[in-house]
Amino acid sequence: MAERPIRFEHTRWLGDKRTQVVYDIESAPQEAIDDLVAAQAGQTFGPDTLTEARNRGYRPHRSVDLEAEAEAAAADA
């Protein structure tokens, strides 16, 4: 699990404003999260869900696991 940055300690889904890619902080590569924080390009979502990120045009990073995808689909139903 990636280390949570202080600014996003209560966030699960973190988007990259530059690329419109959303990361699951629990499974994302640490380098990607560190880069987002350093560039101040992180985007949070309310509610903090993959579905909301998708509603805003973000696409999941390949590190997002299928279980999270299934949760998002169930929430849409």
C-alpha positions as CSV (number, residue, x, y, z in Angstrom):
1,M,0.0,0.0,0.0
2,A,1.3,3.4,-0.9
3,E,2.1,5.9,1.9
4,R,-0.7,8.5,2.2
5,P,0.4,12.1,1.9
6,I,-0.6,14.3,4.9
7,R,-2.8,16.4,2.6
8,F,-4.7,13.4,1.3
9,E,-4.7,11.2,4.4
10,H,-8.5,10.8,4.3
11,T,-8.7,10.3,0.6
12,R,-8.8,7.0,-1.3
13,W,-9.1,8.3,-4.9
14,L,-6.6,10.9,-6.2
15,G,-6.7,12.3,-9.7
16,D,-4.0,13.7,-11.7
17,K,-5.2,17.0,-13.2
18,R,-2.5,16.9,-15.9
19,T,-3.5,13.5,-17.4
20,Q,-7.1,12.9,-16.1
21,V,-6.0,9.6,-14.6
22,V,-7.3,8.6,-11.2
23,Y,-5.3,6.5,-8.7
24,D,-6.4,4.4,-5.8
25,I,-4.0,5.5,-3.1
26,E,-4.2,2.1,-1.5
27,S,-2.7,0.4,-4.6
28,A,-1.0,3.1,-6.7
29,P,2.8,3.2,-7.3
30,Q,4.3,5.4,-4.6
31,E,6.3,7.3,-7.2
32,A,3.0,8.4,-8.9
33,I,1.6,9.7,-5.7
34,D,4.8,11.5,-4.8
35,D,4.9,13.1,-8.2
36,L,1.3,14.3,-7.9
37,V,2.0,15.9,-4.5
38,A,5.2,17.5,-5.6
39,A,3.6,19.0,-8.7
40,Q,0.5,20.1,-6.7
41,A,-1.6,18.4,-9.4
42,G,-3.8,16.2,-7.2
43,Q,-7.6,16.3,-7.5
44,T,-9.9,14.8,-4.9
45,F,-13.5,13.9,-5.4
46,G,-16.7,14.3,-3.3
47,P,-17.9,11.7,-2.7
48,D,-14.6,9.9,-2.7
49,T,-15.5,7.2,-5.2
50,L,-14.2,5.9,-8.5
51,T,-17.7,6.5,-9.9
52,E,-17.4,10.2,-9.1
53,A,-13.9,10.4,-10.6
54,R,-15.3,8.9,-13.8
55,N,-18.2,11.3,-13.8
56,R,-15.6,14.1,-13.9
57,G,-13.8,12.5,-16.9
58,Y,-11.0,10.7,-15.1
59,R,-10.0,7.2,-16.2
60,P,-8.5,4.6,-13.7
61,H,-4.8,4.0,-13.7
62,R,-3.9,0.4,-14.6
63,S,-3.0,-0.2,-10.9
64,V,-6.7,0.1,-9.9
65,D,-7.7,-3.4,-9.0
66,L,-10.7,-5.2,-10.4
67,E,-12.4,-5.4,-6.9
68,A,-12.5,-1.6,-6.9
69,E,-14.0,-1.6,-10.4
70,A,-16.7,-4.1,-9.2
71,E,-17.5,-1.9,-6.2
72,A,-17.9,1.1,-8.5
73,A,-20.2,-0.8,-10.8
74,A,-22.3,-2.0,-7.9
75,A,-22.6,1.6,-6.6
76,D,-23.9,2.6,-10.1
77,A,-26.6,0.0,-10.0
